[in-house]
């Protein structure tokens, strides 16, 4: 039971980190396109 809870926690944190990285990449692209123009 405890292991299952820990596994769910890890999966949730991984999803959060992935979404944060995705947002960061999108912001970086926006900045790059602004610099180009």
Jmol script that loads the backbone (N, CA, C; Angstrom):
load data "model"
ATOM      1  N   UNK A   1       0.850  -1.207   0.000  1.00  0.00           N
ATOM      2  CA  UNK A   1       0.000   0.000   0.000  1.00  0.00           C
ATOM      3  C   UNK A   1       0.885   1.258   0.000  1.00  0.00           C
ATOM      4  N   UNK A   2       1.860   1.273   0.871  1.00  0.00           N
ATOM      5  CA  UNK A   2       2.754   2.425   0.967  1.00  0.00           C
ATOM      6  C   UNK A   2       3.527   2.629  -0.334  1.00  0.00           C
ATOM      7  N   UNK A   3       3.978   1.513  -0.917  1.00  0.00           N
ATOM      8  CA  UNK A   3       4.730   1.571  -2.174  1.00  0.00           C
ATOM      9  C   UNK A   3       3.860   2.142  -3.286  1.00  0.00           C
ATOM     10  N   UNK A   4       2.603   1.742  -3.313  1.00  0.00           N
ATOM     11  CA  UNK A   4       1.668   2.215  -4.333  1.00  0.00           C
ATOM     12  C   UNK A   4       1.500   3.732  -4.219  1.00  0.00           C
ATOM     13  N   UNK A   5       1.361   4.201  -3.010  1.00  0.00           N
ATOM     14  CA  UNK A   5       1.197   5.633  -2.762  1.00  0.00           C
ATOM     15  C   UNK A   5       2.442   6.378  -3.242  1.00  0.00           C
ATOM     16  N   UNK A   6       3.598   5.839  -2.928  1.00  0.00           N
ATOM     17  CA  UNK A   6       4.865   6.438  -3.327  1.00  0.00           C
ATOM     18  C   UNK A   6       4.979   6.477  -4.851  1.00  0.00           C
ATOM     19  N   UNK A   7       4.544   5.397  -5.497  1.00  0.00           N
ATOM     20  CA  UNK A   7       4.603   5.305  -6.956  1.00  0.00           C
ATOM     21  C   UNK A   7       3.695   6.355  -7.601  1.00  0.00           C
ATOM     22  N   UNK A   8       2.506   6.534  -7.056  1.00  0.00           N
ATOM     23  CA  UNK A   8       1.569   7.547  -7.577  1.00  0.00           C
ATOM     24  C   UNK A   8       2.165   8.942  -7.416  1.00  0.00           C
ATOM     25  N   UNK A   9       2.792   9.169  -6.277  1.00  0.00           N
ATOM     26  CA  UNK A   9       3.421  10.451  -5.969  1.00  0.00           C
ATOM     27  C   UNK A   9       4.514  10.743  -6.999  1.00  0.00           C
ATOM     28  N   UNK A  10       5.353   9.735  -7.268  1.00  0.00           N
ATOM     29  CA  UNK A  10       6.447   9.887  -8.228  1.00  0.00           C
ATOM     30  C   UNK A  10       5.903  10.207  -9.617  1.00  0.00           C
ATOM     31  N   UNK A  11       4.847   9.492 -10.016  1.00  0.00           N
ATOM     32  CA  UNK A  11       4.240   9.701 -11.331  1.00  0.00           C
ATOM     33  C   UNK A  11       3.679  11.123 -11.440  1.00  0.00           C
ATOM     34  N   UNK A  12       3.022  11.584 -10.383  1.00  0.00           N
ATOM     35  CA  UNK A  12       2.428  12.914 -10.354  1.00  0.00           C
ATOM     36  C   UNK A  12       3.511  13.991 -10.465  1.00  0.00           C
ATOM     37  N   UNK A  13       4.579  13.834  -9.703  1.00  0.00           N
ATOM     38  CA  UNK A  13       5.691  14.801  -9.725  1.00  0.00           C
ATOM     39  C   UNK A  13       6.340  14.821 -11.106  1.00  0.00           C
ATOM     40  N   UNK A  14       6.485  13.632 -11.711  1.00  0.00           N
ATOM     41  CA  UNK A  14       7.094  13.545 -13.040  1.00  0.00           C
ATOM     42  C   UNK A  14       6.252  14.313 -14.058  1.00  0.00           C
ATOM     43  N   UNK A  15       4.937  14.160 -13.975  1.00  0.00           N
ATOM     44  CA  UNK A  15       4.038  14.868 -14.893  1.00  0.00           C
ATOM     45  C   UNK A  15       4.158  16.378 -14.697  1.00  0.00           C
ATOM     46  N   UNK A  16       4.216  16.806 -13.448  1.00  0.00           N
ATOM     47  CA  UNK A  16       4.341  18.231 -13.143  1.00  0.00           C
ATOM     48  C   UNK A  16       5.630  18.799 -13.729  1.00  0.00           C
ATOM     49  N   UNK A  17       6.729  18.091 -13.507  1.00  0.00           N
ATOM     50  CA  UNK A  17       8.029  18.544 -14.008  1.00  0.00           C
ATOM     51  C   UNK A  17       8.008  18.628 -15.534  1.00  0.00           C
ATOM     52  N   UNK A  18       7.413  17.621 -16.173  1.00  0.00           N
ATOM     53  CA  UNK A  18       7.349  17.613 -17.639  1.00  0.00           C
ATOM     54  C   UNK A  18       6.550  18.810 -18.155  1.00  0.00           C
ATOM     55  N   UNK A  19       5.434  19.126 -17.507  1.00  0.00           N
ATOM     56  CA  UNK A  19       4.602  20.256 -17.944  1.00  0.00           C
ATOM     57  C   UNK A  19       5.337  21.576 -17.726  1.00  0.00           C
ATOM     58  N   UNK A  20       6.097  21.673 -16.614  1.00  0.00           N
ATOM     59  CA  UNK A  20       6.865  22.892 -16.332  1.00  0.00           C
ATOM     60  C   UNK A  20       7.944  23.078 -17.399  1.00  0.00           C
ATOM     61  N   UNK A  21       8.624  21.988 -17.755  1.00  0.00           N
ATOM     62  CA  UNK A  21       9.674  22.054 -18.775  1.00  0.00           C
ATOM     63  C   UNK A  21       9.069  22.470 -20.109  1.00  0.00           C
ATOM     64  N   UNK A  22       7.896  21.925 -20.424  1.00  0.00           N
ATOM     65  CA  UNK A  22       7.227  22.264 -21.683  1.00  0.00           C
ATOM     66  C   UNK A  22       6.910  23.765 -21.729  1.00  0.00           C
ATOM     67  N   UNK A  23       6.387  24.288 -20.630  1.00  0.00           N
ATOM     68  CA  UNK A  23       6.067  25.726 -20.568  1.00  0.00           C
ATOM     69  C   UNK A  23       7.339  26.545 -20.731  1.00  0.00           C
ATOM     70  N   UNK A  24       8.398  26.121 -20.063  1.00  0.00           N
ATOM     71  CA  UNK A  24       9.673  26.844 -20.128  1.00  0.00           C
ATOM     72  C   UNK A  24      10.201  26.870 -21.558  1.00  0.00           C
ATOM     73  N   UNK A  25      10.076  25.732 -22.265  1.00  0.00           N
ATOM     74  CA  UNK A  25      10.536  25.657 -23.657  1.00  0.00           C
ATOM     75  C   UNK A  25       9.716  26.590 -24.538  1.00  0.00           C
ATOM     76  N   UNK A  26       8.408  26.646 -24.295  1.00  0.00           N
ATOM     77  CA  UNK A  26       7.541  27.523 -25.086  1.00  0.00           C
ATOM     78  C   UNK A  26       7.927  28.985 -24.872  1.00  0.00           C
ATOM     79  N   UNK A  27       8.217  29.354 -23.634  1.00  0.00           N
ATOM     80  CA  UNK A  27       8.630  30.724 -23.312  1.00  0.00           C
ATOM     81  C   UNK A  27       9.955  31.035 -24.004  1.00  0.00           C
ATOM     82  N   UNK A  28      10.864  30.067 -23.999  1.00  0.00           N
ATOM     83  CA  UNK A  28      12.167  30.254 -24.643  1.00  0.00           C
ATOM     84  C   UNK A  28      11.988  30.493 -26.140  1.00  0.00           C
ATOM     85  N   UNK A  29      11.080  29.738 -26.765  1.00  0.00           N
ATOM     86  CA  UNK A  29      10.821  29.894 -28.197  1.00  0.00           C
ATOM     87  C   UNK A  29      10.279  31.296 -28.472  1.00  0.00           C
ATOM     88  N   UNK A  30       9.384  31.766 -27.616  1.00  0.00           N
ATOM     89  CA  UNK A  30       8.794  33.094 -27.782  1.00  0.00           C
ATOM     90  C   UNK A  30       9.889  34.154 -27.733  1.00  0.00           C
ATOM     91  N   UNK A  31      10.792  34.023 -26.766  1.00  0.00           N
ATOM     92  CA  UNK A  31      11.878  34.985 -26.617  1.00  0.00           C
ATOM     93  C   UNK A  31      12.794  34.949 -27.848  1.00  0.00           C
ATOM     94  N   UNK A  32      13.068  33.740 -28.338  1.00  0.00           N
ATOM     95  CA  UNK A  32      13.947  33.600 -29.511  1.00  0.00           C
ATOM     96  C   UNK A  32      13.311  34.264 -30.740  1.00  0.00           C
ATOM     97  N   UNK A  33      12.010  34.047 -30.943  1.00  0.00           N
ATOM     98  CA  UNK A  33      11.339  34.627 -32.112  1.00  0.00           C
ATOM     99  C   UNK A  33      11.313  36.159 -31.987  1.00  0.00           C
ATOM    100  N   UNK A  34      11.195  36.660 -30.755  1.00  0.00           N
ATOM    101  CA  UNK A  34      11.203  38.110 -30.535  1.00  0.00           C
ATOM    102  C   UNK A  34      12.581  38.676 -30.878  1.00  0.00           C
ATOM    103  N   UNK A  35      13.629  37.960 -30.488  1.00  0.00           N
ATOM    104  CA  UNK A  35      14.995  38.405 -30.772  1.00  0.00           C
ATOM    105  C   UNK A  35      15.249  38.416 -32.280  1.00  0.00           C
ATOM    106  N   UNK A  36      14.716  37.416 -32.980  1.00  0.00           N
ATOM    107  CA  UNK A  36      14.927  37.298 -34.428  1.00  0.00           C
ATOM    108  C   UNK A  36      14.285  38.478 -35.164  1.00  0.00           C
ATOM    109  N   UNK A  37      13.107  38.900 -34.699  1.00  0.00           N
ATOM    110  CA  UNK A  37      12.404  40.005 -35.356  1.00  0.00           C
ATOM    111  C   UNK A  37      12.849  41.344 -34.772  1.00  0.00           C
TER     112      UNK A  37
END
end "model"
wireframe off; spacefill off
backbone 0.3
color backbone group
